[in-house]
């Protein structure tokens, strides 16, 4: 296991480029197995989850080259339709291979316990129910899910919640459907729109991405041309930078970012004394006075405040003036970072799905443990603002979604070392 040693407090100054979006890159890489020719995908973040996805692609039989944030993939030699448990347990998004493999082979098998951070219940019941509505037979046996069909039938699927993963899996499974598949109450996240954009480049016919109604018209085959696609910027990585500047103070310009994807966090920080300017693909943020609390923040599905930024924003407002209240509505086990922040001197009380943050003047560095990806990022942000040395243990969680985080924040003036954990 890795650990990050942060020497605080830091004042963040300079410019930084935001990497490509993890939550767009993973489904796009998965969808690449459907391509008729080689695909070139740029702006791919060099993170653990991408490396794990590439391992799965190679296991299936794909030829994959990954260097300089670009993946060149040839799926012409793909031959397997089974994801073994040792790969499935690495990350939650392995479940998306089900939809893609069903389109490719009309068969798919996966461990029924896909991995990822333990942030609460994330059952794949919605995926299985949707598959069955598409005419796909689903069997569960010996801790495995087996799917098969002769064809995917056109149908109308209503999702009880706008699940990102279920929306993506339905789309992937429906590319060659008989007729049209309509997803109602679909998730609206920008990463889904990026996946659909990529699939349409391959020759799929998808309309409505970014709205609550997505329509997939089945095609007989995809295009034979080589496809090049650039992944959108990571709005959660960008939001973490914004939270870090809000916590530490300083002046930073984020490049390669889509401000419209960050409306909810930008609104909150603008109301909390941060000066912010939004350009076409840049965000300038400056914080001089102490951050002002008093906010009431509720996580929600996009375009609401993202649950993935709940933990980093918690660290920022831990050192703000006044009382800030955060309500978590997406996952029931997403306050694991709070006890670690309390070790650092934060005054935070959690009751069920609500965290009440009574801002303190400063945090103090100590040894803390990351329990999940975004919680680890929150401890990293707290360490940047804290007095003294903070050791963030189990930093491998952070590496799942942030590309060389210690190097990038060092470019903004932070002092951070990486070492092997104990």
LINTA-V479573 format. One record per residue. N is the residue number from 1. SS is DSSP state (@ for helix, = for strand, . for the rest). OMEGA is omega in degrees with one decimal (* if undefined). Layout:
n:N ss:SS omega:OMEGA
n:N ss:SS omega:OMEGA
This chain:
n:1 ss:. omega:-179.0
n:2 ss:= omega:170.8
n:3 ss:= omega:177.3
n:4 ss:= omega:178.9
n:5 ss:= omega:-173.5
n:6 ss:= omega:179.1
n:7 ss:= omega:-175.8
n:8 ss:= omega:-3.0
n:9 ss:. omega:178.3
n:10 ss:. omega:168.0
n:11 ss:. omega:-171.0
n:12 ss:= omega:-177.3
n:13 ss:= omega:173.4
n:14 ss:= omega:179.9
n:15 ss:= omega:179.8
n:16 ss:= omega:177.9
n:17 ss:= omega:-180.0
n:18 ss:. omega:-179.2
n:19 ss:. omega:177.8
n:20 ss:= omega:-172.3
n:21 ss:. omega:173.4
n:22 ss:@ omega:-172.7
n:23 ss:@ omega:169.0
n:24 ss:@ omega:-176.9
n:25 ss:@ omega:-175.3
n:26 ss:@ omega:177.4
n:27 ss:@ omega:179.2
n:28 ss:@ omega:175.4
n:29 ss:@ omega:178.4
n:30 ss:@ omega:-179.0
n:31 ss:@ omega:-176.7
n:32 ss:@ omega:179.5
n:33 ss:@ omega:179.8
n:34 ss:@ omega:-174.0
n:35 ss:. omega:177.5
n:36 ss:. omega:-178.2
n:37 ss:. omega:178.5
n:38 ss:. omega:174.1
n:39 ss:= omega:177.4
n:40 ss:= omega:-177.1
n:41 ss:= omega:-177.7
n:42 ss:= omega:-179.3
n:43 ss:. omega:176.2
n:44 ss:. omega:179.8
n:45 ss:. omega:178.4
n:46 ss:. omega:-176.2
n:47 ss:. omega:-175.6
n:48 ss:@ omega:-177.1
n:49 ss:@ omega:175.8
n:50 ss:@ omega:178.3
n:51 ss:@ omega:179.2
n:52 ss:@ omega:177.7
n:53 ss:@ omega:178.1
n:54 ss:@ omega:175.3
n:55 ss:@ omega:179.1
n:56 ss:@ omega:-180.0
n:57 ss:@ omega:179.1
n:58 ss:@ omega:177.2
n:59 ss:@ omega:-179.2
n:60 ss:@ omega:178.7
n:61 ss:. omega:179.6
n:62 ss:. omega:170.8
n:63 ss:= omega:-173.3
n:64 ss:= omega:172.0
n:65 ss:= omega:-178.8
n:66 ss:= omega:175.3
n:67 ss:= omega:179.1
n:68 ss:. omega:177.4
n:69 ss:. omega:178.2
n:70 ss:= omega:175.4
n:71 ss:= omega:170.7
n:72 ss:= omega:-171.7
n:73 ss:= omega:176.3
n:74 ss:= omega:-176.9
n:75 ss:. omega:-175.2
n:76 ss:. omega:-178.6
n:77 ss:. omega:179.8
n:78 ss:. omega:-174.7
n:79 ss:. omega:-176.9
n:80 ss:. omega:176.0
n:81 ss:. omega:-178.5
n:82 ss:= omega:174.1
n:83 ss:= omega:-177.9
n:84 ss:. omega:-177.1
n:85 ss:@ omega:-177.5
n:86 ss:@ omega:174.6
n:87 ss:@ omega:-177.3
n:88 ss:@ omega:-175.6
n:89 ss:. omega:-175.3
n:90 ss:. omega:-176.1
n:91 ss:. omega:-178.4
n:92 ss:@ omega:-172.9
n:93 ss:@ omega:174.8
n:94 ss:@ omega:-179.8
n:95 ss:@ omega:-179.2
n:96 ss:@ omega:176.8
n:97 ss:@ omega:179.1
n:98 ss:@ omega:-178.5
n:99 ss:@ omega:-178.5
n:100 ss:@ omega:180.0
n:101 ss:@ omega:176.0
n:102 ss:@ omega:176.3
n:103 ss:@ omega:-176.1
n:104 ss:@ omega:-170.7
n:105 ss:@ omega:-171.2
n:106 ss:. omega:176.1
n:107 ss:= omega:176.3
n:108 ss:= omega:176.2
n:109 ss:= omega:-175.9
n:110 ss:= omega:169.0
n:111 ss:= omega:-177.6
n:112 ss:. omega:173.8
n:113 ss:. omega:178.8
n:114 ss:. omega:-171.8
n:115 ss:. omega:-177.2
n:116 ss:. omega:-179.5
n:117 ss:. omega:178.1
n:118 ss:. omega:-176.5
n:119 ss:. omega:179.9
n:120 ss:. omega:-177.9
n:121 ss:. omega:175.7
n:122 ss:. omega:-176.2
n:123 ss:. omega:178.9
n:124 ss:. omega:178.2
n:125 ss:@ omega:-179.4
n:126 ss:@ omega:179.2
n:127 ss:@ omega:-177.2
n:128 ss:@ omega:178.2
n:129 ss:@ omega:179.8
n:130 ss:@ omega:178.3
n:131 ss:@ omega:-178.9
n:132 ss:@ omega:177.3
n:133 ss:@ omega:177.5
n:134 ss:. omega:179.3
n:135 ss:. omega:-180.0
n:136 ss:. omega:175.1
n:137 ss:= omega:-179.1
n:138 ss:= omega:178.0
n:139 ss:= omega:174.9
n:140 ss:= omega:-176.4
n:141 ss:= omega:177.7
n:142 ss:. omega:176.0
n:143 ss:. omega:178.1
n:144 ss:= omega:174.9
n:145 ss:= omega:-179.8
n:146 ss:= omega:-178.2
n:147 ss:= omega:176.3
n:148 ss:= omega:177.1
n:149 ss:. omega:171.1
n:150 ss:. omega:175.8
n:151 ss:. omega:175.0
n:152 ss:. omega:-175.1
n:153 ss:= omega:174.2
n:154 ss:= omega:-179.6
n:155 ss:= omega:177.5
n:156 ss:= omega:-176.7
n:157 ss:= omega:175.4
n:158 ss:= omega:177.9
n:159 ss:. omega:-179.9
n:160 ss:. omega:170.3
n:161 ss:. omega:-178.1
n:162 ss:. omega:-177.8
n:163 ss:. omega:178.1
n:164 ss:@ omega:-177.0
n:165 ss:@ omega:179.6
n:166 ss:@ omega:177.4
n:167 ss:@ omega:-178.7
n:168 ss:@ omega:-178.2
n:169 ss:@ omega:177.2
n:170 ss:@ omega:178.6
n:171 ss:@ omega:-177.2
n:172 ss:@ omega:-178.6
n:173 ss:@ omega:-169.3
n:174 ss:. omega:-173.7
n:175 ss:. omega:-178.1
n:176 ss:. omega:-175.7
n:177 ss:. omega:175.8
n:178 ss:= omega:-177.0
n:179 ss:= omega:-175.5
n:180 ss:= omega:172.9
n:181 ss:= omega:178.6
n:182 ss:= omega:176.5
n:183 ss:= omega:176.5
n:184 ss:= omega:-172.1
n:185 ss:. omega:176.9
n:186 ss:. omega:174.1
n:187 ss:. omega:-173.5
n:188 ss:. omega:-174.6
n:189 ss:. omega:178.3
n:190 ss:@ omega:-179.3
n:191 ss:@ omega:175.6
n:192 ss:@ omega:177.0
n:193 ss:@ omega:179.5
n:194 ss:@ omega:176.2
n:195 ss:@ omega:-179.3
n:196 ss:@ omega:176.8
n:197 ss:@ omega:179.2
n:198 ss:@ omega:-179.3
n:199 ss:@ omega:177.2
n:200 ss:@ omega:174.5
n:201 ss:@ omega:178.9
n:202 ss:@ omega:-179.7
n:203 ss:. omega:175.5
n:204 ss:. omega:178.3
n:205 ss:= omega:-176.2
n:206 ss:= omega:177.8
n:207 ss:= omega:173.0
n:208 ss:. omega:178.8
n:209 ss:. omega:-175.6
n:210 ss:. omega:175.6
n:211 ss:. omega:-179.7
n:212 ss:. omega:175.7
n:213 ss:= omega:179.3
n:214 ss:= omega:-179.2
n:215 ss:= omega:178.2
n:216 ss:= omega:176.2
n:217 ss:= omega:-177.1
n:218 ss:. omega:175.7
n:219 ss:. omega:179.9
n:220 ss:. omega:-179.0
n:221 ss:. omega:177.3
n:222 ss:. omega:-178.7
n:223 ss:. omega:-179.7
n:224 ss:. omega:-177.3
n:225 ss:. omega:172.4
n:226 ss:. omega:-176.6
n:227 ss:= omega:174.7
n:228 ss:= omega:-178.3
n:229 ss:= omega:176.4
n:230 ss:= omega:-179.2
n:231 ss:. omega:179.2
n:232 ss:. omega:177.8
n:233 ss:= omega:-178.0
n:234 ss:. omega:-177.9
n:235 ss:@ omega:179.3
n:236 ss:@ omega:173.6
n:237 ss:@ omega:178.4
n:238 ss:@ omega:178.8
n:239 ss:@ omega:177.3
n:240 ss:@ omega:173.6
n:241 ss:@ omega:-179.4
n:242 ss:@ omega:178.3
n:243 ss:@ omega:-179.5
n:244 ss:@ omega:177.2
n:245 ss:@ omega:178.2
n:246 ss:@ omega:-179.3
n:247 ss:@ omega:-170.7
n:248 ss:@ omega:-169.8
n:249 ss:. omega:179.6
n:250 ss:= omega:-177.0
n:251 ss:= omega:-173.9
n:252 ss:= omega:172.0
n:253 ss:= omega:175.3
n:254 ss:= omega:178.1
n:255 ss:= omega:-176.0
n:256 ss:. omega:-179.0
n:257 ss:. omega:176.0
n:258 ss:. omega:-176.8
n:259 ss:@ omega:-177.3
n:260 ss:@ omega:177.9
n:261 ss:@ omega:-173.8
n:262 ss:@ omega:-175.6
n:263 ss:@ omega:-173.5
n:264 ss:@ omega:-179.8
n:265 ss:@ omega:178.5
n:266 ss:@ omega:178.4
n:267 ss:@ omega:-178.9
n:268 ss:@ omega:-177.0
n:269 ss:@ omega:175.8
n:270 ss:@ omega:179.3
n:271 ss:. omega:-174.1
n:272 ss:. omega:176.0
n:273 ss:. omega:175.5
n:274 ss:. omega:173.9
n:275 ss:= omega:-173.8
n:276 ss:= omega:172.1
n:277 ss:= omega:-179.3
n:278 ss:= omega:174.4
n:279 ss:. omega:-174.8
n:280 ss:. omega:-179.1
n:281 ss:. omega:-178.8
n:282 ss:= omega:170.9
n:283 ss:= omega:174.1
n:284 ss:= omega:178.9
n:285 ss:= omega:177.6
n:286 ss:= omega:176.2
n:287 ss:= omega:-178.9
n:288 ss:. omega:178.3
n:289 ss:. omega:176.1
n:290 ss:. omega:-179.7
n:291 ss:. omega:-177.9
n:292 ss:= omega:178.2
n:293 ss:. omega:-179.1
n:294 ss:. omega:-179.1
n:295 ss:. omega:169.3
n:296 ss:= omega:-172.7
n:297 ss:= omega:177.9
n:298 ss:= omega:177.6
n:299 ss:= omega:-179.5
n:300 ss:. omega:176.3
n:301 ss:. omega:179.6
n:302 ss:. omega:13.1
n:303 ss:. omega:176.4
n:304 ss:. omega:-178.1
n:305 ss:= omega:-173.2
n:306 ss:. omega:176.1
n:307 ss:@ omega:-179.6
n:308 ss:@ omega:176.1
n:309 ss:@ omega:-179.1
n:310 ss:@ omega:-177.5
n:311 ss:@ omega:177.8
n:312 ss:@ omega:179.5
n:313 ss:@ omega:175.2
n:314 ss:@ omega:178.6
n:315 ss:@ omega:179.8
n:316 ss:@ omega:-176.5
n:317 ss:@ omega:173.2
n:318 ss:. omega:179.6
n:319 ss:. omega:176.9
n:320 ss:. omega:174.3
n:321 ss:= omega:174.9
n:322 ss:. omega:-175.6
n:323 ss:= omega:177.1
n:324 ss:= omega:-178.8
n:325 ss:= omega:178.3
n:326 ss:= omega:177.1
n:327 ss:= omega:179.4
n:328 ss:. omega:-175.3
n:329 ss:. omega:-173.7
n:330 ss:. omega:-179.0
n:331 ss:. omega:-173.0
n:332 ss:. omega:-175.7
n:333 ss:. omega:-171.9
n:334 ss:. omega:175.3
n:335 ss:. omega:-178.7
n:336 ss:@ omega:179.2
n:337 ss:@ omega:-173.4
n:338 ss:@ omega:178.7
n:339 ss:@ omega:178.9
n:340 ss:@ omega:176.2
n:341 ss:@ omega:177.7
n:342 ss:@ omega:174.9
n:343 ss:@ omega:-177.8
n:344 ss:. omega:177.7
n:345 ss:. omega:178.1
n:346 ss:. omega:177.8
n:347 ss:= omega:-175.5
n:348 ss:= omega:178.3
n:349 ss:= omega:-178.5
n:350 ss:= omega:172.6
n:351 ss:= omega:-178.1
n:352 ss:. omega:-175.5
n:353 ss:. omega:-177.1
n:354 ss:= omega:173.6
n:355 ss:= omega:176.4
n:356 ss:= omega:-175.1
n:357 ss:= omega:174.6
n:358 ss:= omega:-172.3
n:359 ss:. omega:177.1
n:360 ss:. omega:-178.2
n:361 ss:. omega:-178.1
n:362 ss:. omega:172.8
n:363 ss:. omega:177.9
n:364 ss:= omega:-178.4
n:365 ss:. omega:175.0
n:366 ss:. omega:178.0
n:367 ss:= omega:179.4
n:368 ss:= omega:-174.4
n:369 ss:= omega:173.4
n:370 ss:. omega:179.1
n:371 ss:. omega:177.7
n:372 ss:. omega:-174.2
n:373 ss:@ omega:-174.1
n:374 ss:@ omega:173.8
n:375 ss:@ omega:175.6
n:376 ss:@ omega:177.2
n:377 ss:@ omega:178.1
n:378 ss:@ omega:178.8
n:379 ss:@ omega:175.8
n:380 ss:@ omega:178.2
n:381 ss:@ omega:179.5
n:382 ss:@ omega:179.1
n:383 ss:@ omega:177.9
n:384 ss:@ omega:-176.4
n:385 ss:@ omega:-172.0
n:386 ss:. omega:173.4
n:387 ss:= omega:176.4
n:388 ss:= omega:-172.2
n:389 ss:= omega:175.3
n:390 ss:= omega:173.8
n:391 ss:= omega:176.8
n:392 ss:= omega:-179.3
n:393 ss:= omega:179.9
n:394 ss:. omega:-177.3
n:395 ss:. omega:175.6
n:396 ss:@ omega:175.5
n:397 ss:@ omega:-179.2
n:398 ss:@ omega:-178.4
n:399 ss:@ omega:177.9
n:400 ss:. omega:-173.9
n:401 ss:. omega:-179.1
n:402 ss:. omega:-175.4
n:403 ss:. omega:176.5
n:404 ss:. omega:-171.2
n:405 ss:@ omega:-178.3
n:406 ss:@ omega:179.2
n:407 ss:@ omega:-175.4
n:408 ss:@ omega:179.1
n:409 ss:@ omega:174.5
n:410 ss:@ omega:176.8
n:411 ss:. omega:179.0
n:412 ss:. omega:175.0
n:413 ss:. omega:179.0
n:414 ss:. omega:176.9
n:415 ss:= omega:-173.1
n:416 ss:= omega:174.1
n:417 ss:= omega:175.0
n:418 ss:= omega:177.8
n:419 ss:= omega:171.9
n:420 ss:= omega:179.5
n:421 ss:. omega:-178.6
n:422 ss:. omega:*
